[in-house]
Amino acid sequence: MSEKIRPFTVDVPEADLADLRSRIAATRWPESEPVPDASQGVQEDTMQSLASYWGTSYDWRRVEQRLNAFPQFMTEIDGLDIHFIHVSSKHADALPLILTHGWPGSVVEMLNAIGPLTDPTSHGGRAEDAFHVVIPSMPGYGFSERPDTTGWDPDHIARAWSVLMNRLGYQRYVAQGGDWGAIVTDLMGVQAPDGLLGIHSNMPGTVPADVSKVIASNVLGAGDPRPTNLSADESRAFDQLTFMFTKGIGYAVEMGLRPQTLYGLADSPIGLAAWMLDHDAQSYDDIAMAFVDDDPVGNLTRDEILDNITLTWLTNTGVSSARLYWENKLGFFDAKGVRVPAAVSIFPQELYQAPRSWTEQAYPDLIYFNEVDMGNHFAAWQEPELFAREVRNGFQPLR
């Protein structure tokens, strides 16, 4: 295996962009949904608005230039080429930080946080708040290689990230993640490799084993009785998780059981876009506003959203990214057994609001806990300045 770090530049052939536009124009549309809301899924008005803009006005070269403005690299880890962005801070004593995206995300969702993290003095912070930032594409996502064997589960990715940070010469560093990135980051905290000072999560895994068992039984229809000793915050989290697992994550069930069936994600850009938009109801509401009303909530503009979808289309990683759900054998929100200092930020529109009581049990060395007043599941993407401030505050005790 070569440990060489090679420069990387994004350069999509024009023929691929022409093919994308032609496929959008040739979309065979179903009839409109017979309900006045999104209860049956992504609505026709949203998708028609998306297709009209994507097929005629969207400019991929803009985000391509934006990506190429950052130092990008490839390196082989465990036989797989891993793509990553690596931006060093100009500030002395900056703390190395590895950021991990989720699904249906990519490095795109982290781009707006790079400036506030590496150059805090230009974004309301102090020089001593600075980070050197490493943002890898997970295996099977974006420009990273697509695994052709099984075994690249979140635990393997967590080990690979430790290899990457050491290969970059970082002997002490911290890690942050949301969505799949939160699970990978939690598992780095379980593995506790030499040099990992601590972790930060904006989607913490906190659910106690007994509560998780009851939720699972309800999903399977067994109907175990609701725990009677829950506080108000714990009861709210229980209800949110029960609703999500019974009605809110059909996409995750399909990808967890039969990801290879999703050939449409590789063949139809509109099919891929609808699949990626239908992540959770609250995020979808924000995204739909950006297309139907051209009224973005936070930083979730239609260009930002299409940057992420287009990257997935052009790299043909719709199915390969879905396989991570099949590979995973852990509960998404269960406590993992983190053994390093941990910081947690709770965003109000996250899939569930982790109670402080569960968080303190899941992370015995909890160094920071804060509930913010805006932002959804895509915290770094939608509210990059707020996200960066939370990361700074969370890791301040470890500097």
N, C-alpha and C positions, 0 to 999 in steps of 0.2 A: 504493500500500500504506500502510495506517495503522500507525504505530509506537506507537499508544496502548496502554497497559497497563490492562486493565479488571479490576475485582474479580470474583471468581467464587465462587459458593456452590453446593454440592451439594443438590439438592432433588428426589428421585425420587418421582414420583407413586405414590400408594398402589395404584392399579390395576396398575402394573407389578409390584409386589411380590405382589399377589394372583395375577396371571398366572403368575409364577414358581412360586409354591407349587402352583398347579393343574397346571402342567406336570410338576413333580416327582412329584405324586401319580399322574399319568396315565402315568408311564414304562412302556414295554413292555420288560420285562427279558429278556435271553437266559438260557439255562441256565448253571449254574455251570461254571467252568473244570474240565476233567477232569484237572488236575494239582494236586499239593499245594502249589504255590509260585506265584511271580509270573512264571514263565517264559513264560506266554502273555499277560501283560499285567496290567492292574489287576484285582485279585481282587474277586469278588462280595461277599464279607464287607465289604471296605472300602467299596465303593460303596453297599451296603445301609445300612451304618452312617451314611455321609455323607448319603444321601438322607433317612433317618429324622430326623436332626438338622436338616438344611437345611430340610426341608419343614414342620417343626412347632415347632422351638425357636430356630432362628437368628434374630438380630435385626439386620437391616441398619441400622436407625436408629441403633444404637450406633456403627457405624463412620462413618456419615454425620455424626453429631455430632462424632466425633473428627476427621474431615477438616476440617469447618467451624471447628474450634477453631484451625486454622492459617491464616495468610493465604494465600489462593489467588487466582490471576490467570489471565487469558487475554491473549495478544498475538499478532498476526499476523506470521508470518515466511514469506517467499516464497509468499504467498497462502494460507497454512494457519494456522488458529487453533491455538496451542500453549497447553496448560494447564500451569501450574507452581505449586508451593508455594514460598514465599519467606519464610524465617524469619531475622530479624536477631538477632544475639547482643547481649546487654546489655554485653558486655565490650569495652573499647576495643581497637583494633588487631586485631579478629577478622579472620581470613583468609577471603575469599569462596571458596566451594566449590560446584561443580556436581556433583550425584550423578545417575548415569544407571542406571535399572533395566534388566531384561532380559525375556526370555520364559521362562515364562508369567507374568511379573511385572507390576508396576505401581508407582505411587508408594506403595502400601500397604506394600510390603516394606521401605521406607526409614523409615517413620514412627517406629519405636521408636529409631532412631539419631539423630533430630533433637535430642532433649534432651541426650544425651551430647556431641554435636558443638557445639551452640550454647551450652550451659551446663555446661562441663566441671567447674566447681567443685562442682556438685551430683552429679557422677558420678566422683569420684576423680581428676579432672584439675586442671590449673592454669588460671588466667584467660588466660594467654598461649597456651593450647592452643585457644582458641575459634575457631569458624568462623561466618560468615554462610552459611546453607545455601539453595541453590536446587535444587529437585527437579522437573524437567519430566517430563510424560508424553510418551513418544515418539509421533511421528505414527502414527495408526491404533491407538493404545493408550489405554484409559481415556477421559478427558474431552478429550483432544486431538482435533482434527478428523481424519477419515479421508480420506487422499488419494484423489482421483478421477482422478489421472494417475500415470504411472510416474515414477520418478526420485528417490523418497525412500529412497535407500540409506544405509548407515551413514556414508559420506563426506559426504553432504548433511546428515544430522542433525548430524554433528560441526561443520560450518560454521554451521548454524543455532544451535547452542549458543553459539558465539563471539558471534554477533549478539545473542543473548539476554543474555549477561553484559555486553556493552558497553551494551546498551539499559538495563540496570539501573544503569548508572553505575560498573561495576567495571572499573578500569583494570589491575588485577593480580589474578589468581585462579588456583585450582588445580581439577583435575577428577579424578573418581573413578568407577569403574564395575566391574560384574561381569556375566557373561553378555554379552548384546548391549551392555550398558553398557560392558563392558571393550573391546569392539571400537570402539565410538564414541569412547571415551576415548583408546584407542591412536591413532585417526585424528586426533583433536585434537592429539596429540603429534607426528604426522607433519606436519600442516599448520602447527603451531607458530605460531599467530596471536599478534600483539602482545598482551601482557598475560598469556598463559598461562605461569605459572611452572614448572609440572610436573604430573605425573599420578600416580595410584595405582591399581593394579589388584589385584583378588583372583581374576582368571582371566586371567593374562597370556598374550599371544601370543608364544611363544618358539621354536616349532619351526623348525629350520633348513630351508632349501629342499630340500636333498638328502634329509633324513629325511622331509619331507612328501611328496616324490615317491614314495618307497618305500611309505609308508602308502597313498597314493592308488592305487598299482598293485595292492596287496593287496586293497583294497576292490573294484577293478574285475576282480579275478581273474587279473591278469597274474602275480602272485607274484614280484616282484623280490626278490632275496635280502636278508635282514636285514643292516643295516650291522654290520660286525665291530668297529668302533672305539668302541662305546658304553660309557660307564662304567656302574656299577650303577644309579645314579639315572636316567641317560639310557635305559637298557634298560627300567627299570620304566615310565618315561613312554611309551616306544615301545609296550610291550605294552598299557598302558591306552588309548592313542589308537587302536591297531589294533582292540582289542575294541570300543571305543565306536563307531568308524566302520563296523564290520562288523555289529554286533549291537545297539548301544545307542541309535541315534538315528533310528529309523524315522520318527518324527514329523517330524524336520527334513528328511528326504528328501522326504516327501510335500509339506510346506509349501514346500520349495525348488523343487519341480517343478510341483505342481498345487494351489496354495492355494485356488483358487476352487471346487474339488471338495468342499471341506469344509462343505457347507451344513448338515450336522448340528450344527455348532458354533453356528449361529445359531438353530436350531430346537429343540434338546433341551438343557436345562440339565445333565442327567446325562451326555449325550454330551460336552458341553463340559468338565465337571468331570473325567471320566475322561481326556480328551485332555490336560488341563493337569496332572493328577497324574502322568502317565506320562513325566516328563521324563528322569529317570535313576534307576537302581536304588537307589542309596544314599539319595537324597532321598525316593524313594517309600517305602522302608522306614521312614524317620522319620515321614513323613506318615501312613502306614497305622497306626502306633502311636497317633497322636493320635485317630483315629476308632475303630478296633477296640478298643483298650484304654483309650482316654481318658487316655493317658500321653504327653504331649508331650515331644519331645526339644528342649531349649532353648526357644525362643520359638515353635516351630511348633505352636501349639495349633489345634484344629479351627476356632475362630472366626477366627483369623488367616488360615488357609488359605481358608476360605469367604469372608472379606472380599475377597480377591483374585479368586476365581472369580466372586463375585457382581458385583463391579465390572465384570468383563469381560462378564458376561451382560447387565447392565442397560444398558451402553453399546454392546452388539452389536458388539464389537470382536474376536470370535474369529477371523473370517476376515481382517479388515483387519490385525490384528497378525501373522497368519501370512504375509502378503505380504512382510514384511521379509526372510524367508528367500529368497523369489524374487528380490527386489531385490539381495541381496548377491552379490557375485562374488569375495569374498575367502575365503581359508582361515580357518576359525574360530580356530585356534590358531597360525597361522603368524606369524612375526616380520613386523612391518609397516613397520619403518624409523622408529621413534620418534626424534625429534630434540631432545626436551626432557628435563630431569631426571625420573627415574621411580622410584617406590617400588612394591614388590611384597610382598604377603602371601599365603602359601600355606596354605589350609585343608585339613585332612586328608582330608575326604570330597569334595573338588573332583573334577571329571571327570577331570583328570589332575594329577599332582604335577610342576609345572614344575621341572626341575633348575636349580640355581644356575648351572651352566656355560652352559646355553642362555639363561637369563635375562640373564646378563652380556653375551652376544653380541647379544641382541635389543634391549637397552636400554643403549647405550654409556655413558650417564650415569646409572648405577644408584646411587641415593643411599640405598636401604633395601631389605633383603631379610630376610624372617622367615617361619619355619614355625611356625604355632600348633598347639595340641594338641586343638582341638575345632572343630566346625562343618562344614557341608557346602556345596554349591554356592550356596545362598541365605544367604550369610554375614551380610549386614546384617539379614536377617529373622530368622534362627535365633539368632544370637549378637550382638545389637546393641551391647552394652557392649564386648565383645571387638573387634568390628569397628571401633567408634569409637576405641578405643585404638590399633589398628593404623593408622588414618587419621591420628590425631594424631602418632604416632611417625614415620610415613612422611613427613609433610610438615614435621616439625620443622626439618630443615636449610634449608628455604626461607623461614623466617620472618625 
